[in-house]
Amino acid sequence: MRLLDFNHPKFTGFSEGEDILIDTGILYAYYNKYDAYYSTVTKLFNEHILHNDNALFLYVNPLIVNEIAHLARDPLKQYLKSHPTEKSNFTASDREVVEHGIVDGVNELIENEVLLILEGDKDSVLKQISLYKELGAADAVNASIANLYGTSFLTVDSTLARNILSERSSLPNIKNVYYTNGRNRDYY
């Protein structure tokens, strides 16, 4: 398993034919211009995913879709915590536009089979149970599914990336863990 910062100057992109499970934060940031990671994730998509000469296979699972739908219900929450004076600039209609943009964007990727769906099995669920304390419940699901299928994993969460690396003996089939760190956020 390799840990790779997708914002490091030496990062040149993904491997030909690479299978990548995409974490919630990546898709949420890509479709939510108010997310703290919007700029860096948009840059990643523009430079290494959408305009990539290598074939990539991108995956999600039902838990990731569920998390995105849940977060999309209040898409400005983190932004307004960091920018409280702007609260009056947003109406309920504005929030709905952002919410629908997130959900509709992910829906379109799934319908067009840009994002493929991976599901767990008995072994991955047992792996999930064994890792929930180290990774957290939802992240244990995603890591166990990435391990089951031998995919790489893409996240904006550097702590999660390090935690997955620390559990590499339990997750030997995860190829690469791509991440970024907090200094690449648009705001705090």
N, CA and C atoms as an extended XYZ file, in Angstrom:
564
Properties=species:S:1:pos:R:3:atomname:S:1:resname:S:1:resid:I:1 pbc="F F F"
N         0.852       -1.180        0.000 N   MET     1
C         0.000        0.000        0.000 CA  MET     1
C         0.894        1.239        0.000 C   MET     1
N         0.541        2.168       -0.863 N   ARG     2
C         1.263        3.437       -0.899 CA  ARG     2
C         0.321        4.570       -0.525 C   ARG     2
N         0.841        5.517        0.228 N   LEU     3
C         0.112        6.721        0.619 CA  LEU     3
C         0.614        7.845       -0.282 C   LEU     3
N        -0.302        8.478       -1.057 N   LEU     4
C         0.092        9.473       -2.048 CA  LEU     4
C        -0.745       10.739       -1.908 C   LEU     4
N        -0.082       11.858       -1.713 N   ASP     5
C        -0.746       13.160       -1.620 CA  ASP     5
C        -0.998       13.663       -3.036 C   ASP     5
N        -2.258       13.764       -3.426 N   PHE     6
C        -2.565       14.178       -4.797 CA  PHE     6
C        -2.296       15.657       -5.047 C   PHE     6
N        -1.877       16.390       -4.027 N   ASN     7
C        -1.462       17.780       -4.212 CA  ASN     7
C         0.049       17.952       -4.151 C   ASN     7
N         0.775       16.882       -3.966 N   HIS     8
C         2.227       16.969       -3.929 CA  HIS     8
C         2.734       17.320       -5.337 C   HIS     8
N         3.731       18.186       -5.435 N   PRO     9
C         4.240       18.587       -6.758 CA  PRO     9
C         4.702       17.414       -7.630 C   PRO     9
N         5.093       16.307       -7.030 N   LYS    10
C         5.557       15.149       -7.808 CA  LYS    10
C         4.423       14.206       -8.225 C   LYS    10
N         3.185       14.504       -7.797 N   PHE    11
C         2.058       13.654       -8.185 CA  PHE    11
C         1.784       13.844       -9.670 C   PHE    11
N         1.814       12.758      -10.428 N   THR    12
C         1.622       12.837      -11.872 CA  THR    12
C         0.314       12.210      -12.346 C   THR    12
N        -0.488       11.728      -11.429 N   GLY    13
C        -1.770       11.165      -11.817 CA  GLY    13
C        -1.896        9.706      -11.439 C   GLY    13
N        -2.963        9.116      -11.939 N   PHE    14
C        -3.301        7.740      -11.609 CA  PHE    14
C        -2.769        6.795      -12.673 C   PHE    14
N        -2.634        5.537      -12.331 N   SER    15
C        -2.107        4.521      -13.244 CA  SER    15
C        -3.159        4.098      -14.259 C   SER    15
N        -2.697        3.635      -15.387 N   GLU    16
C        -3.562        3.111      -16.427 CA  GLU    16
C        -4.407        1.972      -15.861 C   GLU    16
N        -5.718        2.068      -16.055 N   GLY    17
C        -6.624        1.011      -15.628 CA  GLY    17
C        -6.850        0.921      -14.134 C   GLY    17
N        -6.439        1.944      -13.394 N   GLU    18
C        -6.550        1.885      -11.941 CA  GLU    18
C        -8.010        1.920      -11.492 C   GLU    18
N        -8.316        1.061      -10.531 N   ASP    19
C        -9.623        1.016       -9.874 CA  ASP    19
C        -9.534        1.860       -8.615 C   ASP    19
N       -10.469        2.808       -8.448 N   ILE    20
C       -10.398        3.744       -7.319 CA  ILE    20
C       -11.771        3.882       -6.673 C   ILE    20
N       -11.844        3.555       -5.388 N   LEU    21
C       -13.048        3.823       -4.610 CA  LEU    21
C       -12.961        5.268       -4.145 C   LEU    21
N       -13.972        6.060       -4.470 N   ILE    22
C       -13.958        7.488       -4.162 CA  ILE    22
C       -14.762        7.731       -2.893 C   ILE    22
N       -14.119        8.339       -1.921 N   ASP    23
C       -14.736        8.627       -0.633 CA  ASP    23
C       -15.740        9.775       -0.751 C   ASP    23
N       -16.632        9.832        0.204 N   THR    24
C       -17.692       10.833        0.266 CA  THR    24
C       -17.170       12.258        0.078 C   THR    24
N       -16.138       12.621        0.829 N   GLY    25
C       -15.628       13.995        0.815 CA  GLY    25
C       -15.186       14.464       -0.560 C   GLY    25
N       -14.676       13.567       -1.376 N   ILE    26
C       -14.236       13.932       -2.731 CA  ILE    26
C       -15.434       14.364       -3.574 C   ILE    26
N       -16.450       13.527       -3.634 N   LEU    27
C       -17.620       13.846       -4.464 CA  LEU    27
C       -18.395       15.028       -3.912 C   LEU    27
N       -18.510       15.082       -2.604 N   TYR    28
C       -19.219       16.197       -1.975 CA  TYR    28
C       -18.524       17.519       -2.296 C   TYR    28
N       -17.206       17.541       -2.210 N   ALA    29
C       -16.453       18.763       -2.513 CA  ALA    29
C       -16.528       19.114       -3.995 C   ALA    29
N       -16.508       18.121       -4.847 N   TYR    30
C       -16.539       18.379       -6.286 CA  TYR    30
C       -17.830       19.069       -6.715 C   TYR    30
N       -18.931       18.700       -6.089 N   TYR    31
C       -20.221       19.259       -6.481 CA  TYR    31
C       -20.710       20.381       -5.581 C   TYR    31
N       -19.925       20.780       -4.596 N   ASN    32
C       -20.357       21.831       -3.667 CA  ASN    32
C       -19.301       22.930       -3.625 C   ASN    32
N       -19.531       24.001       -4.363 N   LYS    33
C       -18.542       25.081       -4.443 CA  LYS    33
C       -18.317       25.773       -3.110 C   LYS    33
N       -19.124       25.468       -2.105 N   TYR    34
C       -18.942       26.050       -0.775 CA  TYR    34
C       -18.158       25.130        0.161 C   TYR    34
N       -17.786       23.959       -0.309 N   ASP    35
C       -17.000       23.042        0.509 CA  ASP    35
C       -15.556       23.528        0.588 C   ASP    35
N       -14.930       23.315        1.720 N   ALA    36
C       -13.552       23.778        1.937 CA  ALA    36
C       -12.553       23.140        0.975 C   ALA    36
N       -12.869       21.979        0.444 N   TYR    37
C       -11.959       21.293       -0.478 CA  TYR    37
C       -12.378       21.454       -1.947 C   TYR    37
N       -13.325       22.313       -2.219 N   TYR    38
C       -13.839       22.461       -3.581 CA  TYR    38
C       -12.721       22.748       -4.594 C   TYR    38
N       -11.893       23.725       -4.335 N   SER    39
C       -10.861       24.116       -5.311 CA  SER    39
C        -9.873       22.995       -5.582 C   SER    39
N        -9.399       22.366       -4.526 N   THR    40
C        -8.384       21.329       -4.712 CA  THR    40
C        -8.957       20.079       -5.370 C   THR    40
N       -10.211       19.731       -5.053 N   VAL    41
C       -10.829       18.567       -5.682 CA  VAL    41
C       -11.175       18.874       -7.137 C   VAL    41
N       -11.647       20.072       -7.419 N   THR    42
C       -11.925       20.461       -8.801 CA  THR    42
C       -10.648       20.403       -9.634 C   THR    42
N        -9.559       20.889       -9.072 N   LYS    43
C        -8.262       20.811       -9.765 CA  LYS    43
C        -7.871       19.351      -10.023 C   LYS    43
N        -8.055       18.490       -9.029 N   LEU    44
C        -7.751       17.063       -9.195 CA  LEU    44
C        -8.573       16.472      -10.338 C   LEU    44
N        -9.872       16.744      -10.360 N   PHE    45
C       -10.719       16.218      -11.424 CA  PHE    45
C       -10.290       16.762      -12.781 C   PHE    45
N       -10.059       18.051      -12.862 N   ASN    46
C        -9.693       18.655      -14.144 CA  ASN    46
C        -8.354       18.163      -14.675 C   ASN    46
N        -7.392       17.981      -13.797 N   GLU    47
C        -6.047       17.602      -14.242 CA  GLU    47
C        -5.811       16.105      -14.340 C   GLU    47
N        -6.494       15.311      -13.501 N   HIS    48
C        -6.118       13.898      -13.423 CA  HIS    48
C        -7.258       12.901      -13.584 C   HIS    48
N        -8.496       13.370      -13.617 N   ILE    49
C        -9.607       12.424      -13.767 CA  ILE    49
C       -10.356       12.679      -15.070 C   ILE    49
N       -10.859       13.882      -15.268 N   LEU    50
C       -11.649       14.169      -16.464 CA  LEU    50
C       -10.790       14.254      -17.722 C   LEU    50
N        -9.622       14.806      -17.612 N   HIS    51
C        -8.744       14.990      -18.775 CA  HIS    51
C        -7.520       14.104      -18.589 C   HIS    51
N        -7.772       12.825      -18.553 N   ASN    52
C        -6.745       11.849      -18.257 CA  ASN    52
C        -6.654       10.889      -19.437 C   ASN    52
N        -5.448       10.662      -19.930 N   ASP    53
C        -5.269        9.728      -21.035 CA  ASP    53
C        -5.379        8.275      -20.589 C   ASP    53
N        -5.201        8.037      -19.287 N   ASN    54
C        -5.317        6.686      -18.751 CA  ASN    54
C        -6.770        6.355      -18.458 C   ASN    54
N        -7.143        5.120      -18.722 N   ALA    55
C        -8.485        4.659      -18.353 CA  ALA    55
C        -8.516        4.489      -16.843 C   ALA    55
N        -9.538        5.026      -16.214 N   LEU    56
C        -9.739        4.878      -14.774 CA  LEU    56
C       -11.100        4.251      -14.543 C   LEU    56
N       -11.209        3.493      -13.476 N   PHE    57
C       -12.477        2.913      -13.085 CA  PHE    57
C       -12.798        3.443      -11.697 C   PHE    57
N       -13.868        4.203      -11.617 N   LEU    58
C       -14.227        4.901      -10.388 CA  LEU    58
C       -15.439        4.240       -9.742 C   LEU    58
N       -15.372        4.091       -8.421 N   TYR    59
C       -16.402        3.351       -7.704 CA  TYR    59
C       -16.897        4.122       -6.482 C   TYR    59
N       -18.128        3.836       -6.114 N   VAL    60
C       -18.716        4.245       -4.844 CA  VAL    60
C       -19.454        3.025       -4.304 C   VAL    60
N       -19.983        3.165       -3.107 N   ASN    61
C       -20.844        2.127       -2.564 CA  ASN    61
C       -22.077        2.818       -1.987 C   ASN    61
N       -23.101        2.070       -1.636 N   PRO    62
C       -24.327        2.708       -1.134 CA  PRO    62
C       -24.113        3.591        0.087 C   PRO    62
N       -23.169        3.262        0.957 N   LEU    63
C       -22.917        4.100        2.130 CA  LEU    63
C       -22.410        5.483        1.721 C   LEU    63
N       -21.535        5.547        0.747 N   ILE    64
C       -21.007        6.828        0.269 CA  ILE    64
C       -22.144        7.678       -0.306 C   ILE    64
N       -23.000        7.072       -1.093 N   VAL    65
C       -24.137        7.796       -1.659 CA  VAL    65
C       -25.047        8.288       -0.531 C   VAL    65
N       -25.263        7.466        0.476 N   ASN    66
C       -26.083        7.854        1.620 CA  ASN    66
C       -25.463        9.049        2.353 C   ASN    66
N       -24.158        9.009        2.571 N   GLU    67
C       -23.489       10.124        3.254 CA  GLU    67
C       -23.585       11.416        2.450 C   GLU    67
N       -23.424       11.318        1.140 N   ILE    68
C       -23.525       12.509        0.287 CA  ILE    68
C       -24.932       13.099        0.365 C   ILE    68
N       -25.936       12.236        0.278 N   ALA    69
C       -27.325       12.719        0.347 CA  ALA    69
C       -27.594       13.365        1.707 C   ALA    69
N       -27.066       12.800        2.761 N   HIS    70
C       -27.254       13.367        4.093 CA  HIS    70
C       -26.573       14.737        4.201 C   HIS    70
N       -25.324       14.832        3.777 N   LEU    71
C       -24.597       16.100        3.843 CA  LEU    71
C       -25.216       17.165        2.946 C   LEU    71
N       -25.761       16.749        1.823 N   ALA    72
C       -26.343       17.698        0.871 CA  ALA    72
C       -27.576       18.405        1.427 C   ALA    72
N       -28.187       17.852        2.453 N   ARG    73
C       -29.376       18.491        3.035 CA  ARG    73
C       -29.039       19.822        3.705 C   ARG    73
N       -27.808       20.013        4.082 N   ASP    74
C       -27.361       21.278        4.680 CA  ASP    74
C       -26.001       21.634        4.077 C   ASP    74
N       -25.973       21.938        2.770 N   PRO    75
C       -24.708       22.059        2.046 CA  PRO    75
C       -23.846       23.258        2.425 C   PRO    75
N       -24.414       24.222        3.124 N   LEU    76
C       -23.654       25.427        3.481 CA  LEU    76
C       -23.216       25.421        4.942 C   LEU    76
N       -23.482       24.368        5.661 N   LYS    77
C       -23.243       24.322        7.104 CA  LYS    77
C       -21.803       24.692        7.466 C   LYS    77
N       -20.835       23.999        6.904 N   GLN    78
C       -19.433       24.270        7.237 CA  GLN    78
C       -19.000       25.650        6.738 C   GLN    78
N       -19.455       26.010        5.556 N   TYR    79
C       -19.096       27.306        4.992 CA  TYR    79
C       -19.571       28.438        5.896 C   TYR    79
N       -20.810       28.347        6.350 N   LEU    80
C       -21.367       29.415        7.189 CA  LEU    80
C       -20.763       29.425        8.592 C   LEU    80
N       -20.265       28.302        9.061 N   LYS    81
C       -19.528       28.302       10.337 CA  LYS    81
C       -18.261       29.131       10.206 C   LYS    81
N       -17.616       29.030        9.068 N   SER    82
C       -16.378       29.778        8.839 CA  SER    82
C       -16.614       31.190        8.331 C   SER    82
N       -17.794       31.453        7.806 N   HIS    83
C       -18.149       32.761        7.254 CA  HIS    83
C       -19.500       33.213        7.823 C   HIS    83
N       -19.608       33.387        9.134 N   PRO    84
C       -20.918       33.674        9.750 CA  PRO    84
C       -21.569       34.970        9.275 C   PRO    84
N       -20.787       35.927        8.835 N   THR    85
C       -21.375       37.191        8.386 CA  THR    85
C       -22.104       37.047        7.052 C   THR    85
N       -21.884       35.958        6.354 N   GLU    86
C       -22.525       35.748        5.062 CA  GLU    86
C       -23.856       35.012        5.163 C   GLU    86
N       -24.245       34.632        6.365 N   LYS    87
C       -25.472       33.852        6.554 CA  LYS    87
C       -26.690       34.519        5.917 C   LYS    87
N       -26.786       35.811        6.054 N   SER    88
C       -27.946       36.526        5.518 CA  SER    88
C       -27.941       36.587        3.990 C   SER    88
N       -26.833       36.234        3.362 N   ASN    89
C       -26.742       36.265        1.899 CA  ASN    89
C       -27.376       35.045        1.234 C   ASN    89
N       -27.729       34.035        2.025 N   PHE    90
C       -28.249       32.794        1.462 CA  PHE    90
C       -29.692       32.561        1.883 C   PHE    90
N       -30.518       32.227        0.911 N   THR    91
C       -31.918       31.909        1.180 CA  THR    91
C       -32.090       30.387        1.179 C   THR    91
N       -33.260       29.953        1.569 N   ALA    92
C       -33.578       28.522        1.509 CA  ALA    92
C       -33.496       28.035        0.062 C   ALA    92
N       -33.889       28.889       -0.859 N   SER    93
C       -33.805       28.533       -2.279 CA  SER    93
C       -32.355       28.338       -2.717 C   SER    93
N       -31.464       29.200       -2.229 N   ASP    94
C       -30.038       29.046       -2.556 CA  ASP    94
C       -29.514       27.702       -2.054 C   ASP    94
N       -29.914       27.350       -0.842 N   ARG    95
C       -29.483       26.073       -0.263 CA  ARG    95
C       -30.003       24.896       -1.099 C   ARG    95
N       -31.234       25.002       -1.553 N   GLU    96
C       -31.819       23.943       -2.380 CA  GLU    96
C       -31.079       23.789       -3.703 C   GLU    96
N       -30.673       24.893       -4.290 N   VAL    97
C       -29.934       24.836       -5.554 CA  VAL    97
C       -28.621       24.074       -5.344 C   VAL    97
N       -27.921       24.381       -4.267 N   VAL    98
C       -26.659       23.686       -3.984 CA  VAL    98
C       -26.937       22.216       -3.690 C   VAL    98
N       -27.952       21.948       -2.872 N   GLU    99
C       -28.309       20.561       -2.535 CA  GLU    99
C       -28.584       19.745       -3.794 C   GLU    99
N       -29.437       20.280       -4.661 N   HIS   100
C       -29.782       19.548       -5.883 CA  HIS   100
C       -28.580       19.397       -6.809 C   HIS   100
N       -27.704       20.381       -6.842 N   GLY   101
C       -26.498       20.265       -7.655 CA  GLY   101
C       -25.625       19.100       -7.214 C   GLY   101
N       -25.501       18.924       -5.911 N   ILE   102
C       -24.695       17.819       -5.371 CA  ILE   102
C       -25.350       16.480       -5.707 C   ILE   102
N       -26.598       16.338       -5.339 N   VAL   103
C       -27.298       15.064       -5.533 CA  VAL   103
C       -27.454       14.737       -7.015 C   VAL   103
N       -27.832       15.728       -7.811 N   ASP   104
C       -28.003       15.497       -9.241 CA  ASP   104
C       -26.680       15.149       -9.924 C   ASP   104
N       -25.598       15.783       -9.488 N   GLY   105
C       -24.288       15.488      -10.064 CA  GLY   105
C       -23.866       14.055       -9.823 C   GLY   105
N       -24.008       13.598       -8.598 N   VAL   106
C       -23.652       12.212       -8.274 CA  VAL   106
C       -24.592       11.251       -9.000 C   VAL   106
N       -25.866       11.574       -9.028 N   ASN   107
C       -26.846       10.752       -9.741 CA  ASN   107
C       -26.461       10.591      -11.212 C   ASN   107
N       -26.070       11.685      -11.835 N   GLU   108
C       -25.684       11.639      -13.251 CA  GLU   108
C       -24.469       10.748      -13.477 C   GLU   108
N       -23.479       10.846      -12.590 N   LEU   109
C       -22.292        9.993      -12.725 CA  LEU   109
C       -22.643        8.519      -12.589 C   LEU   109
N       -23.574        8.204      -11.706 N   ILE   110
C       -23.987        6.814      -11.525 CA  ILE   110
C       -24.808        6.347      -12.719 C   ILE   110
N       -25.772        7.165      -13.149 N   GLU   111
C       -26.598        6.783      -14.302 CA  GLU   111
C       -25.763        6.572      -15.557 C   GLU   111
N       -24.737        7.386      -15.753 N   ASN   112
C       -23.882        7.279      -16.938 CA  ASN   112
C       -22.738        6.293      -16.749 C   ASN   112
N       -22.760        5.580      -15.633 N   GLU   113
C       -21.773        4.551      -15.309 CA  GLU   113
C       -20.338        5.072      -15.296 C   GLU   113
N       -20.195        6.349      -14.945 N   VAL   114
C       -18.865        6.894      -14.675 CA  VAL   114
C       -18.437        6.416      -13.294 C   VAL   114
N       -19.403        6.394      -12.372 N   LEU   115
C       -19.207        5.800      -11.050 CA  LEU   115
C       -19.908        4.451      -11.042 C   LEU   115
N       -19.142        3.425      -10.753 N   LEU   116
C       -19.700        2.081      -10.654 CA  LEU   116
C       -19.924        1.756       -9.183 C   LEU   116
N       -20.810        0.829       -8.918 N   ILE   117
C       -21.195        0.512       -7.548 CA  ILE   117
C       -20.513       -0.775       -7.090 C   ILE   117
N       -19.890       -0.703       -5.924 N   LEU   118
C       -19.321       -1.884       -5.275 CA  LEU   118
C       -20.090       -2.146       -3.988 C   LEU   118
N       -20.360       -3.388       -3.737 N   GLU   119
C       -21.052       -3.775       -2.506 CA  GLU   119
C       -20.170       -4.749       -1.741 C   GLU   119
N       -20.414       -4.842       -0.470 N   GLY   120
C       -19.641       -5.733        0.371 CA  GLY   120
C       -20.145       -7.161        0.326 C   GLY   120
N       -19.439       -8.026        1.035 N   ASP   121
C       -19.855       -9.407        1.220 CA  ASP   121
C       -19.574       -9.785        2.672 C   ASP   121
N       -19.749      -11.033        2.995 N   LYS   122
C       -19.559      -11.482        4.368 CA  LYS   122
C       -18.154      -11.141        4.884 C   LYS   122
N       -17.136      -11.427        4.088 N   ASP   123
C       -15.762      -11.168        4.531 CA  ASP   123
C       -15.503       -9.682        4.753 C   ASP   123
N       -16.037       -8.839        3.858 N   SER   124
C       -15.793       -7.402        4.027 CA  SER   124
C       -16.544       -6.859        5.239 C   SER   124
N       -17.710       -7.402        5.521 N   VAL   125
C       -18.454       -6.956        6.701 CA  VAL   125
C       -17.726       -7.389        7.968 C   VAL   125
N       -17.166       -8.587        7.973 N   LEU   126
C       -16.378       -9.019        9.129 CA  LEU   126
C       -15.133       -8.143        9.295 C   LEU   126
N       -14.527       -7.768        8.179 N   LYS   127
C       -13.367       -6.850        8.221 CA  LYS   127
C       -13.807       -5.492        8.759 C   LYS   127
N       -14.940       -5.023        8.316 N   GLN   128
C       -15.504       -3.754        8.797 CA  GLN   128
C       -15.672       -3.790       10.314 C   GLN   128
N       -16.243       -4.867       10.821 N   ILE   129
C       -16.452       -4.994       12.264 CA  ILE   129
C       -15.120       -4.976       13.003 C   ILE   129
N       -14.115       -5.599       12.427 N   SER   130
C       -12.814       -5.654       13.110 CA  SER   130
C       -12.084       -4.311       13.095 C   SER   130
N       -12.475       -3.393       12.201 N   LEU   131
C       -11.755       -2.119       12.050 CA  LEU   131
C       -12.538       -0.889       12.490 C   LEU   131
N       -13.755       -1.050       12.976 N   TYR   132
C       -14.575        0.122       13.262 CA  TYR   132
C       -13.961        1.034       14.318 C   TYR   132
N       -13.243        0.492       15.282 N   LYS   133
C       -12.633        1.346       16.311 CA  LYS   133
C       -11.462        2.141       15.751 C   LYS   133
N       -10.665        1.514       14.914 N   GLU   134
C        -9.483        2.172       14.360 CA  GLU   134
C        -9.828        3.190       13.279 C   GLU   134
N       -10.855        2.902       12.486 N   LEU   135
C       -11.167        3.759       11.336 CA  LEU   135
C       -12.458        4.550       11.494 C   LEU   135
N       -13.312        4.160       12.397 N   GLY   136
C       -14.651        4.724       12.472 CA  GLY   136
C       -15.579        3.854       11.649 C   GLY   136
N       -16.843        3.846       11.996 N   ALA   137
C       -17.792        2.909       11.395 CA  ALA   137
C       -17.909        3.054        9.873 C   ALA   137
N       -18.184        4.256        9.396 N   ALA   138
C       -18.381        4.447        7.953 CA  ALA   138
C       -17.081        4.227        7.178 C   ALA   138
N       -15.981        4.731        7.699 N   ASP   139
C       -14.704        4.562        7.007 CA  ASP   139
C       -14.259        3.104        6.992 C   ASP   139
N       -14.619        2.340        8.016 N   ALA   140
C       -14.310        0.912        8.032 CA  ALA   140
C       -15.052        0.185        6.913 C   ALA   140
N       -16.294        0.610        6.635 N   VAL   141
C       -17.050        0.028        5.513 CA  VAL   141
C       -16.288        0.280        4.214 C   VAL   141
N       -15.919        1.528        3.976 N   ASN   142
C       -15.260        1.881        2.723 CA  ASN   142
C       -13.909        1.196        2.565 C   ASN   142
N       -13.117        1.170        3.629 N   ALA   143
C       -11.807        0.517        3.558 CA  ALA   143
C       -11.961       -0.983        3.339 C   ALA   143
N       -12.944       -1.597        3.996 N   SER   144
C       -13.120       -3.045        3.832 CA  SER   144
C       -13.577       -3.389        2.409 C   SER   144
N       -14.387       -2.524        1.807 N   ILE   145
C       -14.819       -2.764        0.420 CA  ILE   145
C       -13.662       -2.527       -0.551 C   ILE   145
N       -12.870       -1.479       -0.317 N   ALA   146
C       -11.687       -1.259       -1.162 CA  ALA   146
C       -10.740       -2.456       -1.066 C   ALA   146
N       -10.589       -2.988        0.131 N   ASN   147
C        -9.735       -4.157        0.328 CA  ASN   147
C       -10.310       -5.386       -0.373 C   ASN   147
N       -11.631       -5.590       -0.263 N   LEU   148
C       -12.281       -6.737       -0.893 CA  LEU   148
C       -12.007       -6.777       -2.392 C   LEU   148
N       -12.113       -5.624       -3.051 N   TYR   149
C       -11.962       -5.567       -4.506 CA  TYR   149
C       -10.546       -5.212       -4.953 C   TYR   149
N        -9.664       -4.926       -4.006 N   GLY   150
C        -8.286       -4.589       -4.372 CA  GLY   150
C        -8.165       -3.269       -5.102 C   GLY   150
N        -8.995       -2.297       -4.717 N   THR   151
C        -8.948       -0.990       -5.372 CA  THR   151
C        -8.024       -0.047       -4.609 C   THR   151
N        -7.768        1.075       -5.197 N   SER   152
C        -7.151        2.188       -4.496 CA  SER   152
C        -8.270        2.965       -3.822 C   SER   152
N        -7.906        3.934       -3.001 N   PHE   153
C        -8.891        4.701       -2.235 CA  PHE   153
C        -8.528        6.166       -2.353 C   PHE   153
N        -9.504        7.022       -2.620 N   LEU   154
C        -9.288        8.459       -2.808 CA  LEU   154
C       -10.113        9.234       -1.798 C   LEU   154
N        -9.449       10.061       -0.985 N   THR   155
C       -10.128       10.808        0.069 CA  THR   155
C        -9.488       12.187        0.227 C   THR   155
N       -10.190       13.089        0.884 N   VAL   156
C        -9.594       14.370        1.284 CA  VAL   156
C        -9.137       14.315        2.735 C   VAL   156
N        -9.358       13.208        3.395 N   ASP   157
C        -9.119       13.059        4.829 CA  ASP   157
C        -7.739       12.455        5.095 C   ASP   157
N        -6.768       13.293        5.439 N   SER   158
C        -5.404       12.806        5.684 CA  SER   158
C        -5.329       11.907        6.912 C   SER   158
N        -6.151       12.168        7.912 N   THR   159
C        -6.159       11.308        9.099 CA  THR   159
C        -6.646        9.913        8.727 C   THR   159
N        -7.717        9.845        7.957 N   LEU   160
C        -8.210        8.552        7.490 CA  LEU   160
C        -7.132        7.839        6.682 C   LEU   160
N        -6.468        8.549        5.795 N   ALA   161
C        -5.425        7.940        4.971 CA  ALA   161
C        -4.336        7.326        5.857 C   ALA   161
N        -3.884        8.061        6.857 N   ARG   162
C        -2.855        7.533        7.769 CA  ARG   162
C        -3.380        6.355        8.582 C   ARG   162
N        -4.648        6.419        8.992 N   ASN   163
C        -5.229        5.304        9.745 CA  ASN   163
C        -5.338        4.043        8.891 C   ASN   163
N        -5.708        4.196        7.633 N   ILE   164
C        -5.750        3.038        6.727 CA  ILE   164
C        -4.347        2.467        6.578 C   ILE   164
N        -3.367        3.334        6.387 N   LEU   165
C        -1.985        2.863        6.260 CA  LEU   165
C        -1.558        2.106        7.515 C   LEU   165
N        -1.939        2.594        8.682 N   SER   166
C        -1.546        1.919        9.922 CA  SER   166
C        -2.220        0.547       10.059 C   SER   166
N        -3.289        0.326        9.320 N   GLU   167
C        -3.985       -0.962        9.339 CA  GLU   167
C        -3.688       -1.792        8.092 C   GLU   167
N        -2.589       -1.494        7.412 N   ARG   168
C        -2.284       -2.147        6.135 CA  ARG   168
C        -2.174       -3.668        6.239 C   ARG   168
N        -1.790       -4.188        7.401 N   SER   169
C        -1.723       -5.647        7.528 CA  SER   169
C        -3.123       -6.263        7.480 C   SER   169
N        -4.130       -5.513        7.906 N   SER   170
C        -5.518       -5.977        7.830 CA  SER   170
C        -6.170       -5.641        6.495 C   SER   170
N        -5.544       -4.756        5.737 N   LEU   171
C        -6.095       -4.289        4.452 CA  LEU   171
C        -5.040       -4.455        3.347 C   LEU   171
N        -4.539       -5.671        3.154 N   PRO   172
C        -3.407       -5.862        2.246 CA  PRO   172
C        -3.711       -5.659        0.764 C   PRO   172
N        -4.993       -5.624        0.402 N   ASN   173
C        -5.342       -5.528       -1.016 CA  ASN   173
C        -5.555       -4.101       -1.510 C   ASN   173
N        -5.546       -3.127       -0.617 N   ILE   174
C        -5.686       -1.731       -1.061 CA  ILE   174
C        -4.363       -1.319       -1.692 C   ILE   174
N        -4.439       -0.884       -2.937 N   LYS   175
C        -3.215       -0.566       -3.693 CA  LYS   175
C        -2.587        0.753       -3.246 C   LYS   175
N        -3.347        1.817       -3.398 N   ASN   176
C        -2.880        3.165       -3.082 CA  ASN   176
C        -3.961        3.878       -2.284 C   ASN   176
N        -3.531        4.749       -1.397 N   VAL   177
C        -4.462        5.631       -0.707 CA  VAL   177
C        -4.062        7.046       -1.089 C   VAL   177
N        -4.914        7.692       -1.864 N   TYR   178
C        -4.690        9.066       -2.303 CA  TYR   178
C        -5.426        9.985       -1.333 C   TYR   178
N        -4.772       11.059       -0.969 N   TYR   179
C        -5.340       11.977        0.017 CA  TYR   179
C        -4.769       13.367       -0.229 C   TYR   179
N        -5.239       14.320        0.533 N   THR   180
C        -4.613       15.630        0.601 CA  THR   180
C        -4.626       16.041        2.065 C   THR   180
N        -4.078       17.180        2.364 N   ASN   181
C        -4.083       17.603        3.757 CA  ASN   181
C        -4.737       18.972        3.894 C   ASN   181
N        -4.935       19.362        5.129 N   GLY   182
C        -5.700       20.563        5.437 CA  GLY   182
C        -5.171       21.844        4.845 C   GLY   182
N        -3.892       21.917        4.565 N   ARG   183
C        -3.369       23.177        4.009 CA  ARG   183
C        -3.901       23.448        2.610 C   ARG   183
N        -4.558       22.462        2.003 N   ASN   184
C        -5.137       22.625        0.673 CA  ASN   184
C        -6.620       22.974        0.712 C   ASN   184
N        -7.104       23.323        1.886 N   ARG   185
C        -8.504       23.748        2.042 CA  ARG   185
C        -8.646       25.220        1.609 C   ARG   185
N        -9.841       25.583        1.196 N   ASP   186
C       -10.125       26.970        0.831 CA  ASP   186
C       -10.343       27.836        2.065 C   ASP   186
N       -10.786       27.211        3.146 N   TYR   187
C       -11.023       27.929        4.413 CA  TYR   187
C       -10.997       26.909        5.539 C   TYR   187
N       -10.991       27.421        6.771 N   TYR   188
C       -10.968       26.555        7.967 CA  TYR   188
C       -12.140       26.836        8.850 C   TYR   188
